[in-house]
Amino acid sequence: MPGFSLTARQGTILIGVWNFFSASCSLYSGKNFTRRFLLTYGHGFIGLFLFLFGFFNQIEKPTFAFVSMLLYLFVIQNTCSAITWLYCSEIAVDVSLGFVGMCGYFMTFLLTFGIKPMEASFLGLPGTFYLLGAEQLLSAIWC
């Protein structure tokens, strides 16, 4: 992207280091906040940062888009990713926990194959992230 000073390799390394840092911070957030707080505000901020990522891509500000992606990664590591499996194991018995896990990984599988066609559709890259952001905001309201 024009105006972006990192190479793809440097960006990938930075994302990996940032994810490690974010996951390390999740030890604190998982212990000090309630599950409801983490789910509600986590989905809300995830939605916000997905919207920002789409917006900054739309107005062609790649540095801001990258920063919003890093903030998204930090929030998801410290909220939903930190407590989803804890929460599921607290409310489900063994057999249903296996079903929950299977459904979770199946949804990840569907998203993996669904994002590229969405980006190639009339939505484009920004529209895809606007749609994903709206879904996260609805998740926050549901939580």
Order of alpha helices (4+ residues) and beta strands (2+ residues): alpha-alpha-alpha-alpha-alpha-alpha
